[in-house]
Amino acid sequence: MKKYILILLTLLFIGFSYAQTEDKKEKTTEVVTFPQFKECANDKMSKKEQYICFIKNLDRHVGKTFEYPEEAIKEHITGRVYITFCIHTDGSISVISIKSPHKLLENEGKRIIESLPTLIPAKDKDGKPVEITLNYPINFDLHG
């Protein structure tokens, strides 16, 4: 079935961000270290290398975990799913929002992101873990 499926993973990370409320004012903290998969944790990596490593592992996870819903195949449902998720200070992941053309695709996108392993969280300039919010698109496209 996967031979009929083309996953187009668009590298559209729309901003790494962190927000914290302090005295009802929003404070933004600069992320110095991107979140990491345990497989590529390395203190000597540059920011760019950390980002590339994270993207490669995220794309790999999505590709391995992806299963086009049978009903969506039968109904020829395609489209792009935008998932906004948070990597918490303990490395756990939670989905914040999903924009999808169909509930079937939404459910699959959510399942994929929720199946991510616990990650090494992003860190600020003081080396403290910080929450980070990411946006990730997954394309559902049938070919065959």
N, C-alpha and C positions, 0 to 999 in steps of 0.2 A: 504494500500500500504506500510505503514511503517513497517508492519510485515515482508515484503520481503527484508527489507533494514537493513543492519548491518553497523552502523557507527563506525569505529574504530578510535577513537581520540587518536593519538599518541602524547604523551607529549614531543615533540621534540623542545622545544623553543631553537633555536640556537642563544643563546646570546642576552641579553638585551644590547643595545648599544645606545650611544648618541654621536653625532659629531657636532662640531660647527667650523665654519671657523673664524679665527682671524688672520689678517695680512697674509692671504693665507697659514696659517699653520693649520693643523687639530688638534683640542684639544679634548681629551676624558675626560668626567666627570664621576666620580663614582656616580652611582645611589644609593641613600640611602633608598629611599622609592619607592617601586614598584607601578605601576599604580593600581588603585583600582576601583571596582564597588562600587557604593554608598551603596549598601546593606552590605558591609563588611568593611567599613572605620572604623579603630580603631587605634589610635595612640599608643596603648600599645602592638600591635602585633609585634612579631619578624619579621625579614626579611623573614625567612622561612614560617611563618604563613601567611604573606602578599602574598607571592608567591603562596602558596597552595590555599588561598582564591581566588586569581585572576584566577588561572587555573581552579578551580572548577566552578566558575561563567562563564568563557569563554566557557568551555566544555558544561555547562548547556545551555547557549545561543545557541551554535551551534546545540546541540541536539534538542532544541525546534524549531529552525528556519529552520532546514534542510528540504529540499524537493527534492527528487531525480527527476531530469527532466524526464518527460514522454518519450520523444524521446530517451533519454539515456537508459531507461529501455527496450524499444522496440528493440533497437540496441545492447543491452547487453554491454553497455560501462561502464567500471569500471576503477579504478585507484586512485592514490594518487595525490591530488592537494596541492601544496606548496604555501602559501600566505605570502608575506612579506608586513607588514603594519606598519604605523607610528601612535603613539598616541602623538598628539601635546600638547603643553603647556596649551592649553585651554580645553584639554580632548577630542577633536574631533579626528576622525579616518580617515585616508586616505590609500587606497591600493597603494602600491608602485610597486609591481610586483607579477605575478602569473605564476607558472610553472604547466602545466596540460597536461595530455595525450589527452584531447579533449576540444574543445571550449564550449560544453554544460556544462561540469563539471567546467570549468574555470568560466563561468558566474554564476553558482550557488555558488561557493566558494566566489566570489567577492560580491554577493548579501548578503550572510550571514555576512561577516565581515563588510560591509558597513551599516548593520542594527544594529550594536552594539550601545548601548546608549552612551551618553557622559560620559566619565570616569573621575575619579580624576587622574590627571597626576602624573607621577613619579616625584620625587624631588631629588635635589642634597643635599650635606652636609649642605648647607646654607638654606635649606628649599625652594629653588626656583624651580618652575616647569621646567622640562626639557623634550625635545622630546625623545622618545624611539622607536626603531625599533624592531619589533618582527617577527619571522617566525613561521607560524602555519600550520601543515599538516592536511588535511581532507581526510579520506579514503572513497571512493565511492565503495561499494562492494555489489553486489546483491546476495541474497541467497533465494532459494525457490523452 
